[in-house]
Amino acid sequence: MEFANFSRDMLGITTEFGIVNIKTEESPDKVIEIHLKYLSSSYTKEGVSYKLYDTSPTRKRQHLRWFDYKYY
């Protein structure tokens, strides 16, 4: 399994989102940044379609620390 698919499964990233970029940093802390993009250009609610505009700034969240857990 490639890392993008592994990330999608572990983080619950639905098919509505695409993984645009995966960036790793080794120093000073080991960090993996996963950049996502909503794939559709519109949103439909109650039969009405709305055009989407992404004007929000980039946000950073620490989702989890995988290796705080036992793994086999």
Secondary structure, 3 states (H helix, E strand, C coil): CCHHHHHHHHHCCCCCEEEEEEEEECCCCCEEEEEEEECCCEEEECCEEEECCCCCCCCCCCCCCHHHCCCC
